[in-house]
């Protein structure tokens, strides 16, 4: 009789867990990264779905995959401001998990290809790259890596990285200015990087200042570029601070160059505004501004500061009937993307199979 009672208790406990794990809260997982402007053919895949064209501000969740075709490129930014610059013909998978000692870890699996990285250093966090041959443990540094089925190459700009060869289980420490080579035959070596190799790394880890308006300063968002209409040309610098969800913030638009005297802009421009929207919104809102100097601040209200990002572009109309935007080409589908940090606790979604063989999901807040 005691055995029967005990068995009934176990069944009831399993049933309760099943109900709890299948509740709506299990579907409210939070993104851990955001796709910034994709260039060329860039696709992403969520578990259980097919490959889909990636567009600006698409959120990425643990287990999502991203791939680039030839002559394509994409920036991926994690919510804690670490940045990946994924080069052409590359496929990666992003993940997050909590270890036994409550350390939050992010992992990027590079199936093949090349990327540059700028990883921010945070307490109680770990960032790893895994490839078919190697594992690289990163803490607050920047560099570039290339991966194939049989080799792994890492060039480090600064900081320290520990590289482990998965075939020989050997590991080495790589310092700034050095290059590690790990092979499928178990060999693992480190050497001083040549200037040409360091230049290659710099190209992979730094933007050109106008990557579709994406933040490249690691803090908030920033974009610089120009736009022209008729005989007039304007240079713009758009900046925003690090933003937390639910807090109002300023977006500053600065005129870096004009084909007319700056003093004449006030009488020449009939309408100057910042258009903005959340990625899920269907239309842009406009904030009119007044030009009184070389820069204008636009305040995004707290009700519209929603994670993981907000999309903006600049509108300028002149009294002579000229209208232009920045970014100039298709700004609604090619906006400036400003990341927004979630104000809530993050959630880690873990899938598992229960004793009956059904797939369930566990959600852990951290």
C-alpha positions in Angstrom: 0.0 0.0 0.0 2.8 2.4 0.8 4.4 1.7 -2.6 1.1 2.5 -4.3 0.7 5.8 -2.4 4.3 6.7 -3.2 3.8 6.0 -6.9 0.6 8.0 -6.9 2.5 11.0 -5.4 5.2 10.7 -8.0 2.6 10.7 -10.8 0.8 13.7 -9.3 4.1 15.6 -9.0 5.0 14.8 -12.6 1.6 15.9 -13.7 1.9 19.2 -11.8 5.3 19.9 -13.3 3.9 19.1 -16.7 1.1 21.6 -16.3 3.4 24.3 -14.9 6.0 23.8 -17.6 3.4 24.0 -20.3 1.8 27.2 -18.9 1.8 30.4 -21.0 4.8 31.8 -19.0 6.9 29.2 -20.8 6.3 30.9 -24.1 7.4 34.3 -22.8 11.2 33.8 -23.4 13.3 36.8 -23.8 15.7 37.5 -26.7 19.4 37.6 -26.0 20.5 39.4 -29.1 19.3 41.5 -32.0 20.0 41.4 -35.8 21.3 44.8 -36.9 21.3 45.8 -40.6 21.8 42.7 -42.8 23.7 43.4 -46.1 23.0 41.1 -49.0 21.5 37.7 -48.4 21.2 37.1 -44.6 18.8 34.5 -43.1 17.9 33.3 -39.6 16.2 30.2 -38.3 14.2 29.6 -35.1 13.8 26.1 -33.8 11.1 24.2 -35.7 10.9 26.7 -38.5 12.5 27.2 -41.9 15.1 29.8 -42.9 13.7 33.3 -43.1 15.1 36.5 -44.5 16.6 38.6 -41.7 15.6 42.2 -41.4 16.8 45.0 -39.1 15.8 44.7 -35.4 14.8 41.0 -35.6 15.3 39.6 -32.0 17.3 36.4 -31.6 16.6 33.7 -29.0 18.7 30.9 -27.6 19.1 28.3 -30.3 18.5 30.6 -33.2 20.8 30.2 -36.2 22.0 32.9 -38.6 23.8 32.5 -42.0 25.2 34.8 -44.6 25.6 34.1 -48.4 28.4 35.3 -50.6 29.0 39.1 -50.6 26.8 39.4 -47.5 27.3 40.7 -44.0 25.4 41.2 -40.7 26.0 42.7 -37.3 24.5 40.9 -34.3 24.4 42.7 -30.9 23.7 41.1 -27.6 21.7 42.9 -25.0 24.7 43.4 -22.8 26.4 45.2 -25.8 28.7 42.5 -27.1 28.9 42.7 -30.9 29.5 40.1 -33.6 30.3 41.2 -37.2 29.4 38.1 -39.2 31.2 38.0 -42.6 30.1 36.3 -45.8 29.5 32.6 -46.2 29.2 32.1 -42.4 26.7 30.1 -40.3 26.4 30.5 -36.5 24.1 29.5 -33.6 23.6 31.6 -30.5 22.8 30.1 -27.1 22.6 31.0 -23.4 22.6 28.9 -20.3 23.0 29.0 -16.5 25.7 26.9 -14.9 25.6 25.2 -11.5 27.1 28.2 -9.8 24.5 30.5 -11.4 27.0 32.0 -13.9 25.2 33.2 -17.0 27.0 32.0 -20.1 26.6 32.9 -23.8 27.9 30.6 -26.5 28.2 31.2 -30.2 28.7 28.0 -32.3 30.5 28.8 -35.5 29.7 26.0 -37.9 31.8 27.6 -40.7 33.0 31.0 -41.8 34.5 34.1 -40.3 33.4 36.8 -37.9 34.8 39.7 -35.8 33.9 40.1 -32.2 33.9 42.8 -29.5 32.9 41.1 -26.2 32.0 43.3 -23.2 33.4 42.2 -19.8 30.7 41.6 -17.1 30.9 39.9 -13.7 29.5 36.4 -13.4 29.2 36.0 -17.2 31.1 33.9 -19.7 31.3 34.1 -23.5 32.5 31.2 -25.6 32.9 30.4 -29.2 32.7 26.7 -30.2 33.7 25.4 -33.6 34.2 21.8 -35.1 37.7 21.8 -33.8 38.0 24.2 -30.8 36.5 26.2 -28.0 37.6 29.8 -27.2 36.7 31.3 -23.8 36.4 35.1 -24.1 36.2 37.7 -21.4 36.1 41.4 -22.5 38.2 41.5 -25.6 38.0 41.9 -29.4 39.4 39.9 -32.3 38.5 37.8 -35.3 38.1 34.1 -35.9 37.9 31.8 -39.0 36.5 28.2 -38.8 36.3 25.2 -41.1 35.6 21.5 -40.5 39.4 20.9 -40.0 40.8 24.2 -38.7 40.3 27.2 -36.4 42.2 30.5 -36.5 41.9 33.3 -34.0 43.6 36.7 -34.1 43.3 38.7 -30.8 43.4 42.4 -30.6 43.4 42.8 -26.9 42.7 40.9 -23.7 43.2 37.2 -23.1 41.5 34.2 -24.6 41.9 30.5 -23.7 41.7 28.2 -26.7 41.1 24.4 -26.3 41.6 21.9 -29.1 38.6 19.4 -29.0 40.7 16.5 -30.5 43.8 16.6 -28.2 42.1 18.5 -25.3 45.2 20.7 -25.1 44.7 24.4 -24.4 46.8 27.6 -24.7 46.5 31.2 -23.6 46.3 33.8 -26.4 47.2 37.4 -25.6 46.6 40.6 -27.5 48.5 40.8 -30.7 48.8 37.0 -31.0 47.3 34.4 -33.3 46.2 30.9 -32.4 45.9 28.0 -34.9 44.0 24.8 -33.9 43.7 21.8 -36.3 41.6 18.7 -36.5 44.8 16.5 -36.1 45.1 17.9 -32.5 47.8 20.4 -33.2 47.5 23.8 -31.3 49.9 26.6 -31.7 50.2 30.3 -30.9 52.4 32.9 -32.5 52.8 36.7 -32.8 50.4 38.0 -35.4 51.9 39.9 -38.4 50.9 43.4 -39.2 48.9 42.2 -42.2 47.1 39.7 -39.9 46.3 42.4 -37.4 45.0 44.7 -40.2 42.7 41.8 -41.3 41.4 41.5 -37.8 40.8 45.3 -37.6 38.7 45.1 -40.8 36.6 42.3 -39.2 36.0 44.0 -35.8 35.4 47.6 -36.8 32.8 49.2 -39.0 33.1 51.8 -41.6 31.0 54.4 -39.7 27.9 53.9 -41.8 26.8 50.3 -41.5 23.2 51.0 -42.3 23.0 53.2 -39.2 23.8 50.5 -36.7 25.5 51.3 -33.4 29.2 50.6 -33.6 30.4 52.2 -30.5 29.3 49.5 -28.1 27.2 52.1 -26.1 23.8 52.9 -27.4 23.5 53.6 -31.1 25.4 55.8 -33.5 25.3 56.4 -37.3 27.1 58.8 -39.5 26.5 59.5 -43.2 25.2 61.9 -45.8 22.1 62.5 -47.8 21.5 64.8 -50.8 18.5 66.2 -52.8 18.6 68.7 -55.6 21.8 70.7 -55.3 22.0 70.3 -51.5 24.0 67.8 -49.5 23.7 67.3 -45.7 25.9 65.2 -43.5 24.4 63.7 -40.4 25.6 62.1 -37.1 22.8 60.4 -35.2 23.6 59.2 -31.6 21.7 57.8 -28.6 22.9 56.7 -25.2 22.6 53.2 -23.7 18.8 52.8 -23.3 16.8 50.8 -20.7 13.2 49.8 -21.5 10.5 52.0 -20.1 12.7 55.1 -19.8 12.6 58.2 -22.0 15.8 59.0 -23.9 17.2 61.6 -26.3 18.3 60.9 -29.9 20.7 63.7 -31.1 20.9 64.5 -34.8 23.9 66.6 -35.6 24.7 68.4 -38.9 28.3 67.4 -39.7 28.3 69.2 -43.1 26.0 71.2 -45.2 26.2 72.6 -48.8 24.6 75.8 -47.5 25.7 78.0 -44.5 24.6 76.6 -41.2 23.0 80.0 -40.3 20.7 79.7 -43.3 19.3 76.3 -42.3 16.7 77.8 -40.0 15.0 79.8 -42.8 15.7 77.1 -45.5 14.2 74.1 -43.7 10.4 74.0 -43.4 10.2 70.7 -41.6 12.7 68.7 -39.6 11.7 65.5 -37.7 12.8 62.2 -36.4 10.6 59.2 -37.4 10.6 56.2 -35.0 8.8 53.0 -34.2 9.2 49.7 -32.4 10.0 46.7 -34.7 6.5 45.2 -34.1 4.7 48.5 -34.9 3.2 49.0 -38.4 3.8 52.7 -38.8 6.4 55.3 -37.8 5.6 58.2 -35.5 7.2 61.6 -36.1 8.8 64.0 -33.6 9.2 67.5 -35.2 12.2 69.5 -34.1 13.5 73.0 -34.4 16.9 73.8 -35.9 18.6 76.4 -33.7 22.2 75.2 -34.1 24.3 72.4 -35.4 22.4 69.7 -33.5 18.8 68.9 -32.5 17.6 66.6 -29.7 14.5 64.5 -30.0 13.0 62.8 -26.9 11.6 59.3 -27.3 8.8 58.9 -24.7 9.1 56.1 -22.1 6.0 54.4 -23.4 7.7 53.8 -26.8 11.0 52.6 -25.3 10.4 48.9 -25.7 13.1 46.2 -25.8 14.9 44.9 -27.8 15.3 48.0 -30.1 13.7 51.0 -31.7 14.0 52.1 -35.4 14.6 55.7 -36.4 15.3 57.9 -39.5 15.6 61.6 -40.2 13.2 63.6 -42.3 14.2 67.0 -43.8 12.1 69.3 -46.1 13.1 72.6 -47.5 11.0 75.7 -48.5 11.9 75.0 -52.1 10.1 71.7 -52.1 13.1 69.3 -51.7 12.6 66.4 -49.3 15.3 64.0 -48.2 15.9 61.5 -45.5 18.7 59.8 -43.6 19.4 57.0 -44.3 18.7 58.2 -47.8 17.7 55.0 -49.5 14.4 53.3 -48.3 14.7 54.6 -44.7 11.5 52.7 -43.5 13.1 49.4 -44.4 16.7 50.5 -43.8 16.4 52.5 -40.6 18.9 53.3 -37.8 18.5 50.7 -35.1 19.0 51.7 -31.5 19.2 48.7 -29.0 17.1 48.9 -25.8 18.0 46.8 -22.8 15.2 44.9 -21.2 14.2 46.2 -17.7 12.8 42.8 -16.7 14.6 39.6 -15.6 15.9 37.5 -18.4 14.5 34.0 -18.9 16.3 30.9 -20.0 14.1 28.4 -21.9 15.2 24.7 -21.6 13.5 22.0 -23.6 13.4 18.4 -22.3 11.5 15.1 -22.6 9.3 14.0 -19.7 9.0 10.3 -18.6 6.0 9.9 -21.0 8.1 11.0 -24.0 6.5 14.4 -24.4 8.5 17.5 -25.1 8.3 20.1 -22.4 9.8 23.5 -21.7 11.3 24.8 -18.4 11.7 28.6 -18.0 14.3 29.9 -15.5 14.4 33.5 -14.5 17.8 35.1 -13.8 
